[in-house]
Amino acid sequence: MDKNKTKKIVVVVSGLDEEYQHNVFKGISTYAYSHNMNVSYVAGFGGMVGSATFDIGESSIYDLIDYTRFDGAVLMTNTFGDTEMRNSIFRKVLAANIPAVVFENHECSDFYDISIDNFGVMKKLVNHIIRDHGAKVINYVSGPLGNPDGKSRYDAFVSAMEENGLTTDRKRVFYGDFKSYDGKMAVDAFVESGLPLPDAFICANDSMALTVASSLEKLGYKIPDDIIVTGFDNTFSARNSSPAITSVKCPLYDVGYKSVEILSNVIDGIPQPKSTILDAEPALSESCGCKCSGTDELVEYKKVTYRKSEDTNNNIHMINRLTAGLAEAFTPEQYFDVINDLIGELECEKFTLCLSEDWQDDYTSDSASETSGYFSECMSAPLIWDKGERRQVECFHSNEMFPEGFEERGCVNYFLPLHYSDRCLGYYIFTNSEFPTYSLLCHTLTMILSNSLENIRKLFHLNKVNAELKRLYVIDPLCNIYNRNGFYNHADDIFNKCVAEGRQIMISFIDMDGLKYINDNYGHNEGDFAIQRLANTISSCCGQGCICARFGGDEFVYFDPNANNSAADSLSRKINKSLESLNKLIQKPYDISASIGSVITVAQKDDTLFSVIKMADDKMYEVKKKKKAARKSEKV
């Protein structure tokens, strides 16, 4: 590969807002910016809300990746608890024939591996808690066992327990997902179990350890006086909590930096070791009763904490305004306008909103996972916010990922899914923004954007349904002209205007001849056919500004708001001539004909539309009587 060309790297990860990912990303991004690499982080937030259906929607983003468009991949598959998801990622990368560096790779020998000795260092930590602090009864808060890190740390815990002659009580093991909320759930589960207080809670990472500690303290327990708590990763929050959490010091920044360095060298044809193991050691601190050492300077901690608090407050304010604005958006265009006006406050260089071609379509309850793919082949980018300027791309192929193509420069992109439950709506991209990693509100933003988009989709279909219901209320379904309701709704105001202006009008009442004969001898389908053809004939004879309707059964009404004295004869001739031509054309064993009664009048203030229709109806019956009398005389 040309060393001067921008390398395109994809980083596949689950979650963004945990400190583990943040520290790794800092290493990756630092290398990328300094070596002119275009890095795309593709991330979902699986396991965050406790819904398997919701997680299907989150995982849709991984279906977007076309690995053939990248020069290499960093696979943080140790953040995934789903074995099949990891295997699917491995298969796609292998099929793309690009080099990949995998974190904690214990499953695929085709890739480069970068890891720490999870088993060895966790066992050291557990041995310390047992041997140096005398713990005998221990609760363990595990990561998912389908995850390589979670499995090796759990195995290390069990091994240390056995080595020290202790039994692992399965009732004292809580299986989490490495999320901070799992710590609270673990304590809740312990309280519900009714078991005696253990000597220690050993947690598979710091995020869970911190919430275990805070949850125990809310119950009145002191750490480490009443109970020991330990974590893993030695994150900034764990080091600076009170008490500081005993943990495992992992070189997360170095892991990120080294992974991209290895990948870059492989792309350039520079040989690299197949496996790289970085050192990790227990970081003993206050939560196990050891003297706190190596903590961050108090001044730095204050600065970081204040900055996080200030950023969070600003982001909450922005997201609240965004939520309020989107609540008042009733069309896609209004939705895009609200985002465009506020997204710049998140200090991103570029924000790209990409929607599936079918995002606004109606859908059944079928799961999206049962379809051939989450994203439609063609997509649109209705909003591209680029340093304050706005543009759009009407159509691009989903496998292009970027609607305007990859940028040939060093930059960092974050791809995040937009979905409602398990239905994929699209995705959005942050370019050169730290918001997705430093803020705890990125997932909140994603859900707000997704839910608001879904509300607009539902409103669109609700309006369509209302329009159809309104149409069905005023349109006769057999004849596709106004029914009685539609006639009165449309004609009443016109009639009143004619009365006020003293205009001459005509109301004609039209009744089909011989419908009972047709139904009795040829069936009701033929009767419906005859009614439809008569309706078509009346509609085709309906002049400009006139209104016709099926009044019920075989009865029709015709309203001419600008009638001259010859309007009745003219209408009768038109209809009869059209019916004569129709009968010759269709060659039925019966003729379609009608009796027409018309009233031409200047309606007075005391008149109503109904009263004039009644007069026309009476005239129609006079016509019908004359026809019957004529037929009788013919028979005689």
C-alpha positions as CSV (number, residue, x, y, z in Angstrom):
1,M,0.0,0.0,0.0
2,D,1.1,3.6,-0.8
3,K,2.5,4.9,2.6
4,N,1.3,8.4,1.7
5,K,-2.3,7.2,1.2
6,T,-4.7,7.6,4.1
7,K,-5.3,4.2,5.8
8,K,-8.9,3.4,6.5
9,I,-9.4,1.5,9.7
10,V,-12.7,0.2,11.2
11,V,-13.0,-0.4,15.0
12,V,-15.8,-2.7,16.0
13,V,-16.9,-2.3,19.6
14,S,-19.9,-2.7,21.9
15,G,-20.6,0.4,23.9
16,L,-18.9,3.7,24.0
17,D,-19.5,5.3,27.3
18,E,-17.7,3.0,29.7
19,E,-14.2,4.2,30.8
20,Y,-12.6,1.0,29.5
21,Q,-13.6,1.8,25.9
22,H,-12.8,5.5,26.4
23,N,-9.2,4.9,27.5
24,V,-8.6,2.4,24.6
25,F,-10.1,4.8,22.1
26,K,-7.7,7.6,23.3
27,G,-4.8,5.3,22.4
28,I,-6.3,4.4,19.0
29,S,-7.3,8.0,18.1
30,T,-3.9,9.4,19.2
31,Y,-2.1,7.1,16.8
32,A,-4.7,7.8,14.1
33,Y,-4.4,11.5,14.2
34,S,-0.6,11.5,14.3
35,H,-0.3,9.0,11.4
36,N,-3.0,10.4,9.0
37,M,-5.4,7.5,9.5
38,N,-9.2,7.6,8.9
39,V,-10.7,5.6,11.8
40,S,-14.4,4.6,11.9
41,Y,-15.7,3.3,15.3
42,V,-18.9,1.2,14.7
43,A,-20.8,0.7,18.0
44,G,-24.1,-0.3,19.4
45,F,-25.3,-0.2,23.0
46,G,-26.3,-3.8,23.5
47,G,-27.4,-5.0,26.9
48,M,-28.1,-1.5,28.2
49,V,-31.9,-1.6,28.7
50,G,-32.5,-5.3,29.4
51,S,-34.5,-6.0,26.2
52,A,-33.5,-8.6,23.8
53,T,-35.7,-7.1,21.1
54,F,-34.1,-3.7,21.6
55,D,-30.7,-5.3,21.4
56,I,-31.5,-6.6,17.9
57,G,-32.0,-3.0,16.8
58,E,-28.7,-1.9,18.4
59,S,-26.8,-4.7,16.7
60,S,-28.1,-3.7,13.3
61,I,-25.2,-1.2,13.0
62,Y,-22.7,-4.1,12.6
63,D,-24.6,-5.3,9.5
64,L,-23.8,-2.0,7.9
65,I,-20.0,-2.6,7.7
66,D,-18.5,-3.4,4.3
67,Y,-15.1,-4.6,5.5
68,T,-13.8,-4.6,1.9
69,R,-13.8,-0.8,2.0
70,F,-11.2,-0.7,4.8
71,D,-7.5,-1.5,4.9
72,G,-7.7,-3.2,8.3
73,A,-9.9,-3.8,11.4
74,V,-9.5,-3.5,15.1
75,L,-11.9,-5.9,16.7
76,M,-12.8,-5.2,20.3
77,T,-14.8,-8.3,20.4
78,N,-14.0,-8.7,24.1
79,T,-16.7,-6.1,24.7
80,F,-19.4,-8.4,23.2
81,G,-21.1,-11.0,25.3
82,D,-22.8,-12.8,22.3
83,T,-20.6,-15.5,20.9
84,E,-22.5,-15.7,17.7
85,M,-22.1,-12.0,17.1
86,R,-18.3,-12.3,17.6
87,N,-18.1,-15.2,15.2
88,S,-20.2,-13.4,12.6
89,I,-17.8,-10.4,12.8
90,F,-14.8,-12.8,12.4
91,R,-16.4,-14.5,9.4
92,K,-17.0,-11.2,7.6
93,V,-13.5,-9.9,8.2
94,L,-12.0,-13.1,7.0
95,A,-14.2,-13.0,3.8
96,A,-13.0,-9.4,3.2
97,N,-9.3,-10.6,3.4
98,I,-8.1,-7.6,5.4
99,P,-5.7,-7.8,8.4
100,A,-7.2,-7.5,11.8
101,V,-6.1,-7.1,15.4
102,V,-8.4,-8.7,18.0
103,F,-8.5,-7.9,21.7
104,E,-8.2,-10.9,23.9
105,N,-8.5,-13.3,20.9
106,H,-9.0,-16.9,22.0
107,E,-11.2,-18.0,19.2
108,C,-9.7,-17.2,15.8
109,S,-6.0,-17.8,15.0
110,D,-6.2,-16.0,11.7
111,F,-5.9,-12.6,13.3
112,Y,-3.3,-10.7,15.3
113,D,-3.9,-10.7,19.0
114,I,-3.3,-8.1,21.7
115,S,-4.2,-8.9,25.3
116,I,-3.3,-8.9,28.9
117,D,-3.1,-12.0,31.1
118,N,-6.6,-11.8,32.5
119,F,-6.5,-15.2,34.2
120,G,-3.1,-14.7,35.9
121,V,-3.6,-11.2,37.2
122,M,-7.2,-11.8,38.4
123,K,-6.0,-14.9,40.2
124,K,-3.3,-12.8,41.9
125,L,-5.9,-10.3,43.0
126,V,-8.3,-13.1,44.4
127,N,-5.3,-14.8,46.2
128,H,-4.5,-11.4,47.8
129,I,-8.1,-11.0,49.1
130,I,-8.1,-14.6,50.5
131,R,-4.6,-14.9,51.8
132,D,-3.8,-11.3,53.0
133,H,-7.2,-10.3,54.2
134,G,-8.6,-13.6,55.3
135,A,-11.7,-13.6,53.1
136,K,-13.5,-17.0,53.1
137,V,-17.0,-16.2,51.9
138,I,-16.9,-14.3,48.6
139,N,-19.6,-13.0,46.2
140,Y,-18.5,-12.7,42.6
141,V,-20.0,-10.3,40.1
142,S,-19.1,-11.7,36.7
143,G,-19.0,-10.4,33.2
144,P,-20.8,-12.5,30.5
145,L,-19.2,-15.9,30.3
146,G,-19.6,-15.8,26.5
147,N,-17.1,-12.9,26.6
148,P,-13.4,-13.9,26.6
149,D,-12.5,-11.4,29.3
150,G,-15.5,-12.4,31.4
151,K,-14.8,-16.1,31.1
152,S,-11.0,-15.9,31.9
153,R,-11.6,-13.7,34.9
154,Y,-14.4,-16.0,36.2
155,D,-12.2,-19.0,35.7
156,A,-9.4,-17.3,37.6
157,F,-11.7,-16.6,40.5
158,V,-12.9,-20.3,40.6
159,S,-9.3,-21.5,40.4
160,A,-8.1,-19.3,43.2
161,M,-11.0,-20.4,45.4
162,E,-10.2,-24.1,44.8
163,E,-6.5,-23.5,45.3
164,N,-7.2,-22.0,48.7
165,G,-9.6,-24.8,49.7
166,L,-12.7,-22.6,49.3
167,T,-16.0,-23.6,47.6
168,T,-17.5,-21.4,44.9
169,D,-21.2,-21.0,46.0
170,R,-23.2,-20.6,42.8
171,K,-25.8,-18.6,44.7
172,R,-23.1,-16.0,45.4
173,V,-22.3,-15.5,41.7
174,F,-24.1,-12.8,39.7
175,Y,-23.7,-12.9,35.9
176,G,-23.7,-9.3,34.6
177,D,-22.7,-7.7,31.3
178,F,-19.8,-5.4,32.4
179,K,-22.3,-2.5,32.7
180,S,-22.3,-0.3,35.7
181,Y,-25.9,-0.9,36.5
182,D,-25.1,-4.6,36.9
183,G,-23.4,-3.8,40.2
184,K,-26.6,-2.5,41.7
185,M,-28.5,-5.5,40.4
186,A,-25.9,-7.8,41.9
187,V,-26.4,-6.2,45.4
188,D,-30.2,-6.3,45.0
189,A,-29.9,-10.0,44.1
190,F,-27.8,-10.7,47.2
191,V,-30.2,-8.9,49.5
192,E,-33.1,-10.9,48.0
193,S,-31.2,-14.2,48.5
194,G,-31.2,-13.8,52.3
195,L,-27.6,-15.1,52.5
196,P,-25.3,-13.8,55.2
197,L,-23.0,-10.9,54.3
198,P,-19.9,-12.1,52.5
199,D,-16.4,-11.1,53.3
200,A,-15.9,-9.6,49.9
201,F,-17.5,-8.7,46.6
202,I,-15.0,-9.4,43.8
203,C,-16.1,-7.8,40.5
204,A,-15.0,-8.5,37.0
205,N,-14.6,-4.8,36.2
206,D,-14.5,-1.4,37.8
207,S,-17.8,-0.1,36.5
208,M,-19.7,-2.9,38.3
209,A,-17.4,-2.6,41.4
210,L,-18.2,1.1,41.8
211,T,-22.0,0.6,41.8
212,V,-21.6,-2.5,44.1
213,A,-19.7,-0.3,46.6
214,S,-22.2,2.6,46.4
215,S,-25.2,0.2,46.7
216,L,-23.6,-1.5,49.8
217,E,-23.0,1.8,51.4
218,K,-26.6,2.8,50.9
219,L,-27.5,-0.3,52.9
220,G,-25.4,0.9,55.7
221,Y,-22.2,-1.2,55.2
222,K,-18.8,0.3,55.4
223,I,-16.0,-0.5,53.0
224,P,-13.6,-2.2,53.7
225,D,-14.5,-2.4,57.5
226,D,-17.7,-4.5,56.9
227,I,-17.0,-5.9,53.4
228,I,-14.2,-5.8,50.8
229,V,-15.0,-4.7,47.2
230,T,-12.6,-5.1,44.2
231,G,-12.8,-4.4,40.5
232,F,-10.7,-4.7,37.4
233,D,-9.2,-2.1,34.9
234,N,-8.1,0.6,37.5
235,T,-10.1,3.3,35.8
236,F,-9.9,7.0,36.8
237,S,-13.2,6.8,38.6
238,A,-12.2,3.7,40.5
239,R,-8.8,5.3,41.5
240,N,-10.5,8.4,42.7
241,S,-13.6,7.1,44.4
242,S,-13.9,7.1,48.2
243,P,-12.8,4.6,49.2
244,A,-10.5,4.0,46.2
245,I,-11.2,0.7,44.6
246,T,-8.7,-2.1,44.7
247,S,-8.4,-3.2,41.1
248,V,-6.1,-4.4,38.3
249,K,-4.0,-1.9,36.5
250,C,-4.4,-2.4,32.8
251,P,-2.5,-0.3,30.2
252,L,-5.7,0.5,28.3
253,Y,-4.3,3.5,26.4
254,D,-1.3,1.4,25.4
255,V,-3.5,-1.4,24.3
256,G,-5.4,0.9,21.9
257,Y,-2.3,2.7,20.6
258,K,-0.4,-0.6,20.1
259,S,-3.3,-2.3,18.4
260,V,-3.4,0.3,15.6
261,E,0.4,0.5,15.4
262,I,0.5,-3.3,14.8
263,L,-2.2,-3.0,12.2
264,S,-0.6,-0.1,10.4
265,N,2.7,-2.0,10.2
266,V,1.0,-5.1,8.8
267,I,-0.8,-3.0,6.2
268,D,2.7,-1.6,5.2
269,G,4.1,-5.1,5.0
270,I,6.2,-4.9,8.1
271,P,6.2,-8.2,10.0
272,Q,4.5,-8.2,13.4
273,P,4.3,-10.8,16.2
274,K,1.1,-12.8,16.0
275,S,0.4,-12.3,19.7
276,T,1.2,-9.3,21.9
277,I,0.7,-9.5,25.7
278,L,0.9,-6.4,27.8
279,D,1.7,-6.4,31.5
280,A,-1.0,-5.9,34.2
281,E,-0.7,-6.0,37.9
282,P,-3.1,-5.7,40.9
283,A,-3.5,-2.2,42.1
284,L,-4.1,-2.5,45.8
285,S,-6.1,0.3,47.4
286,E,-8.5,1.3,50.1
287,S,-11.5,-0.9,49.3
288,C,-9.7,-4.0,50.4
289,G,-8.0,-2.3,53.4
290,C,-4.6,-1.7,51.8
291,K,-2.9,1.7,51.9
292,C,-3.9,3.8,49.0
293,S,-1.0,4.5,46.8
294,G,-0.4,6.0,43.3
295,T,-3.8,7.8,43.3
296,D,-4.2,10.8,41.0
297,E,-3.4,14.2,42.2
298,L,-6.3,15.8,44.0
299,V,-6.1,19.0,41.8
300,E,-6.3,16.9,38.6
301,Y,-9.2,14.9,40.0
302,K,-11.0,18.1,40.8
303,K,-10.4,19.5,37.3
304,V,-11.6,16.3,35.6
305,T,-14.7,16.0,37.9
306,Y,-15.7,19.6,37.4
307,R,-15.2,19.4,33.6
308,K,-17.3,16.2,33.5
309,S,-20.0,17.9,35.6
310,E,-20.0,21.0,33.5
311,D,-20.1,19.0,30.2
312,T,-22.9,16.8,31.5
313,N,-25.0,19.8,32.5
314,N,-24.4,21.5,29.2
315,N,-25.3,18.3,27.3
316,I,-28.4,17.8,29.4
317,H,-29.6,21.3,28.6
318,M,-29.0,20.8,24.9
319,I,-30.7,17.4,24.8
320,N,-33.7,18.8,26.8
321,R,-34.1,21.5,24.2
322,L,-33.6,19.0,21.4
323,T,-36.3,16.7,23.0
324,A,-38.7,19.7,23.3
325,G,-38.0,20.7,19.7
326,L,-38.5,17.2,18.3
327,A,-41.7,16.9,20.2
328,E,-43.1,19.7,18.1
329,A,-41.8,18.3,14.8
330,F,-44.6,16.7,12.8
331,T,-42.8,16.2,9.5
332,P,-39.4,14.9,8.5
333,E,-38.3,18.4,7.4
334,Q,-39.2,19.9,10.8
335,Y,-37.3,17.0,12.4
336,F,-34.1,17.7,10.4
337,D,-34.4,21.5,11.1
338,V,-34.4,20.9,14.9
339,I,-31.3,18.7,14.7
340,N,-29.6,21.1,12.4
341,D,-30.1,24.1,14.8
342,L,-28.8,22.3,17.9
343,I,-26.3,19.6,16.9
344,G,-23.4,22.0,16.7
345,E,-23.5,22.5,20.5
346,L,-22.0,19.0,20.8
347,E,-18.7,20.3,19.4
348,C,-18.5,18.0,16.5
349,E,-17.0,18.9,13.2
350,K,-19.5,17.0,11.1
351,F,-22.8,15.2,11.8
352,T,-24.4,13.0,9.1
353,L,-27.9,11.5,9.4
354,C,-28.5,8.5,7.2
355,L,-31.9,6.9,6.8
356,S,-33.0,3.7,5.2
357,E,-35.1,4.1,2.1
358,D,-38.0,2.3,3.8
359,W,-37.8,4.1,7.2
360,Q,-41.2,5.7,6.8
361,D,-42.9,2.6,5.4
362,D,-45.6,0.7,7.3
363,Y,-44.5,-2.6,8.7
364,T,-45.8,-5.8,10.3
365,S,-44.7,-7.3,13.6
366,D,-42.2,-9.5,11.8
367,S,-38.8,-9.3,13.5
368,A,-36.1,-7.4,11.5
369,S,-33.7,-10.2,12.3
370,E,-35.8,-12.5,10.0
371,T,-35.1,-10.3,7.0
372,S,-32.2,-10.6,4.6
373,G,-30.6,-7.4,6.0
374,Y,-31.2,-4.5,8.3
375,F,-30.5,-1.6,5.9
376,S,-32.2,-1.0,2.6
377,E,-29.9,-1.1,-0.5
378,C,-30.5,2.6,-1.1
379,M,-30.3,5.2,1.6
380,S,-30.5,8.9,1.9
381,A,-28.6,11.5,3.9
382,P,-31.3,14.2,4.4
383,L,-29.0,16.1,6.9
384,I,-25.3,16.6,6.7
385,W,-24.2,19.3,9.2
386,D,-20.6,20.3,8.3
387,K,-19.0,23.0,10.3
388,G,-22.3,24.9,10.4
389,E,-23.2,24.4,6.8
390,R,-26.0,22.2,5.7
391,R,-26.5,19.9,2.7
392,Q,-28.0,16.6,1.8
393,V,-27.5,13.5,-0.4
394,E,-30.7,12.1,-1.9
395,C,-29.4,8.6,-2.6
396,F,-26.4,6.5,-1.9
397,H,-25.7,2.7,-1.6
398,S,-25.8,1.5,2.0
399,N,-22.5,-0.4,1.6
400,E,-20.7,2.9,0.9
401,M,-21.4,3.8,4.6
402,F,-20.4,7.4,4.0
403,P,-22.9,9.2,1.7
404,E,-20.1,11.4,0.4
405,G,-17.4,8.7,0.4
406,F,-14.4,8.2,2.7
407,E,-12.4,11.3,3.4
408,E,-8.7,11.1,2.5
409,R,-7.4,12.6,5.7
410,G,-6.8,11.7,9.3
411,C,-10.1,11.8,11.1
412,V,-12.2,9.8,13.6
413,N,-15.8,8.8,12.9
414,Y,-18.4,7.2,15.1
415,F,-21.3,5.2,13.5
416,L,-24.3,4.7,15.8
417,P,-27.6,3.0,15.0
418,L,-31.0,4.6,14.8
419,H,-33.8,2.0,15.4
420,Y,-37.2,1.5,17.1
421,S,-37.3,-1.8,18.9
422,D,-35.8,-4.3,16.4
423,R,-36.7,-2.2,13.3
424,C,-33.7,-0.4,11.8
425,L,-34.3,3.2,10.7
426,G,-30.8,4.1,9.8
427,Y,-27.7,5.5,11.5
428,Y,-25.8,8.7,12.2
429,I,-22.1,9.6,12.1
430,F,-20.2,11.9,14.4
431,T,-16.9,13.1,12.8
432,N,-14.1,14.5,15.0
433,S,-16.2,14.8,18.1
434,E,-15.4,13.5,21.6
435,F,-19.1,13.5,22.6
436,P,-19.7,9.8,21.9
437,T,-17.0,8.8,24.4
438,Y,-16.8,11.4,27.1
439,S,-20.5,11.8,27.6
440,L,-22.9,9.4,29.4
441,L,-25.7,10.9,27.3
442,C,-24.7,9.6,23.8
443,H,-27.0,6.6,24.1
444,T,-29.7,8.9,25.4
445,L,-29.3,11.1,22.3
446,T,-29.5,8.1,20.1
447,M,-32.8,6.9,21.7
448,I,-34.3,10.4,21.5
449,L,-33.4,10.7,17.8
450,S,-34.7,7.2,17.1
451,N,-38.0,7.6,19.1
452,S,-38.7,11.0,17.5
453,L,-38.1,9.5,14.1
454,E,-40.5,6.7,14.9
455,N,-43.1,9.2,16.1
456,I,-43.0,11.0,12.8
457,R,-43.3,7.7,10.9
458,K,-46.4,6.8,13.0
459,L,-47.9,10.3,12.6
460,F,-47.4,9.9,8.8
461,H,-49.3,6.6,8.8
462,L,-51.9,7.9,11.2
463,N,-52.6,10.8,8.9
464,K,-52.9,8.4,6.0
465,V,-55.3,6.2,7.9
466,N,-57.4,9.3,8.9
467,A,-57.4,10.4,5.3
468,E,-58.6,7.0,4.2
469,L,-61.2,6.9,7.0
470,K,-62.4,10.3,5.9
471,R,-62.5,9.1,2.3
472,L,-64.5,6.0,3.3
473,Y,-66.9,8.2,5.3
474,V,-67.7,10.3,2.2
475,I,-67.0,8.0,-0.7
476,D,-69.2,5.1,-1.8
477,P,-66.9,2.1,-2.0
478,L,-68.9,0.3,-4.8
479,C,-69.2,3.3,-7.1
480,N,-66.2,5.5,-6.0
481,I,-68.3,8.7,-6.0
482,Y,-69.7,10.6,-3.0
483,N,-72.1,8.8,-0.7
484,R,-74.9,10.5,1.1
485,N,-72.6,11.9,3.8
486,G,-70.1,13.1,1.2
487,F,-72.8,14.8,-0.8
488,Y,-74.2,16.7,2.1
489,N,-70.7,17.6,3.4
490,H,-69.7,19.0,0.1
491,A,-72.9,20.4,-1.3
492,D,-74.5,22.0,1.7
493,D,-72.2,25.0,1.9
494,I,-72.5,25.5,-1.9
495,F,-76.3,25.3,-1.7
496,N,-76.4,28.0,1.1
497,K,-74.1,30.2,-1.0
498,C,-76.4,29.8,-4.0
499,V,-79.4,30.8,-1.8
500,A,-77.5,33.9,-0.5
501,E,-76.5,34.9,-4.0
502,G,-80.0,34.1,-5.6
503,R,-78.5,31.7,-8.1
504,Q,-80.6,29.3,-10.1
505,I,-79.8,25.6,-9.3
506,M,-80.8,22.2,-10.4
507,I,-81.2,19.1,-8.3
508,S,-81.8,15.8,-10.1
509,F,-82.8,12.6,-8.5
510,I,-81.9,9.5,-10.5
511,D,-83.3,6.0,-9.8
512,M,-82.2,2.9,-11.7
513,D,-84.9,1.0,-13.5
514,G,-85.3,-2.8,-13.0
515,L,-82.6,-3.5,-10.4
516,K,-84.8,-6.1,-8.7
517,Y,-85.3,-7.8,-12.0
518,I,-81.5,-8.0,-12.6
519,N,-80.8,-9.2,-9.0
520,D,-83.6,-11.9,-9.1
521,N,-82.7,-13.2,-12.5
522,Y,-78.9,-12.7,-12.9
523,G,-77.7,-12.4,-9.3
524,H,-76.5,-9.6,-7.1
525,N,-73.1,-9.5,-8.7
526,E,-74.8,-8.4,-11.9
527,G,-76.9,-6.0,-9.9
528,D,-73.7,-4.4,-8.5
529,F,-72.2,-4.3,-12.0
530,A,-75.2,-2.4,-13.3
531,I,-75.1,0.1,-10.4
532,Q,-71.4,0.7,-11.0
533,R,-72.0,1.3,-14.7
534,L,-74.9,3.7,-14.0
535,A,-72.7,5.6,-11.5
536,N,-69.9,5.8,-14.0
537,T,-72.3,7.2,-16.6
538,I,-73.7,9.8,-14.2
539,S,-70.2,10.8,-13.1
540,S,-69.0,11.1,-16.7
541,C,-72.0,13.5,-17.5
542,C,-71.2,15.6,-14.4
543,G,-70.3,19.1,-15.6
544,Q,-67.7,21.4,-14.1
545,G,-68.7,22.5,-10.6
546,C,-71.5,19.9,-10.4
547,I,-71.7,17.2,-7.8
548,C,-73.1,13.7,-8.1
549,A,-73.5,11.0,-5.4
550,R,-75.0,7.6,-4.7
551,F,-77.7,8.4,-2.3
552,G,-78.3,4.8,-1.4
553,G,-79.2,1.5,-3.1
554,D,-80.0,2.3,-6.7
555,E,-80.6,6.0,-6.1
556,F,-78.4,8.8,-7.2
557,V,-78.5,12.6,-6.8
558,Y,-77.0,15.3,-9.1
559,F,-76.5,19.0,-8.1
560,D,-75.8,21.8,-10.6
561,P,-75.2,25.1,-8.7
562,N,-75.2,27.2,-12.0
563,A,-78.1,25.7,-13.9
564,N,-79.8,27.3,-16.9
565,N,-83.4,26.6,-18.0
566,S,-82.4,23.7,-20.3
567,A,-80.1,22.0,-17.8
568,A,-82.7,19.2,-17.0
569,D,-83.3,18.2,-20.6
570,S,-79.6,18.4,-21.3
571,L,-78.7,16.1,-18.4
572,S,-81.4,13.6,-19.3
573,R,-80.3,13.4,-22.9
574,K,-76.6,12.9,-21.9
575,I,-77.4,10.1,-19.5
576,N,-79.8,8.3,-21.7
577,K,-77.5,8.6,-24.7
578,S,-74.6,7.3,-22.7
579,L,-76.6,4.4,-21.4
580,E,-77.8,3.5,-24.9
581,S,-74.1,3.3,-26.0
582,L,-73.2,1.3,-22.9
583,N,-75.9,-1.3,-23.5
584,K,-74.7,-1.9,-27.0
585,L,-71.1,-2.2,-25.8
586,I,-71.6,-4.6,-22.9
587,Q,-74.3,-6.8,-24.6
588,K,-76.0,-7.9,-21.3
589,P,-79.3,-9.8,-21.4
590,Y,-80.8,-6.7,-19.7
591,D,-80.7,-3.0,-20.3
592,I,-79.3,-0.5,-17.8
593,S,-81.7,2.5,-17.7
594,A,-82.8,5.1,-15.2
595,S,-85.6,7.5,-14.3
596,I,-84.6,11.1,-13.7
597,G,-86.5,13.8,-11.9
598,S,-85.1,17.3,-11.9
599,V,-86.0,20.5,-10.2
600,I,-84.7,23.8,-11.5
601,T,-85.3,26.7,-9.1
602,V,-83.9,29.7,-7.3
603,A,-83.9,28.4,-3.8
604,Q,-85.3,30.7,-1.1
605,K,-84.1,31.2,2.5
606,D,-86.7,28.8,3.8
607,D,-85.6,26.1,1.4
608,T,-83.0,23.4,2.4
609,L,-80.9,21.1,0.3
610,F,-83.0,18.2,1.6
611,S,-86.3,19.9,0.7
612,V,-85.2,20.5,-2.9
613,I,-83.9,16.9,-3.1
614,K,-87.3,15.7,-1.9
615,M,-89.0,17.7,-4.7
616,A,-86.7,16.1,-7.3
617,D,-87.4,12.7,-5.8
618,D,-91.1,13.3,-6.2
619,K,-90.6,14.3,-9.8
620,M,-88.5,11.2,-10.4
621,Y,-91.4,9.0,-9.2
622,E,-93.8,10.7,-11.6
623,V,-91.4,9.8,-14.4
624,K,-91.2,6.2,-13.1
625,K,-95.0,6.0,-13.0
626,K,-95.3,7.2,-16.5
627,K,-92.8,4.5,-17.6
628,K,-94.7,1.8,-15.9
629,A,-98.0,3.0,-17.4
630,A,-96.4,3.1,-20.9
631,R,-95.1,-0.5,-20.5
632,K,-98.6,-1.7,-19.5
633,S,-100.2,0.0,-22.5
634,E,-97.6,-1.6,-24.7
635,K,-98.6,-5.1,-23.4
636,V,-102.3,-4.4,-24.0
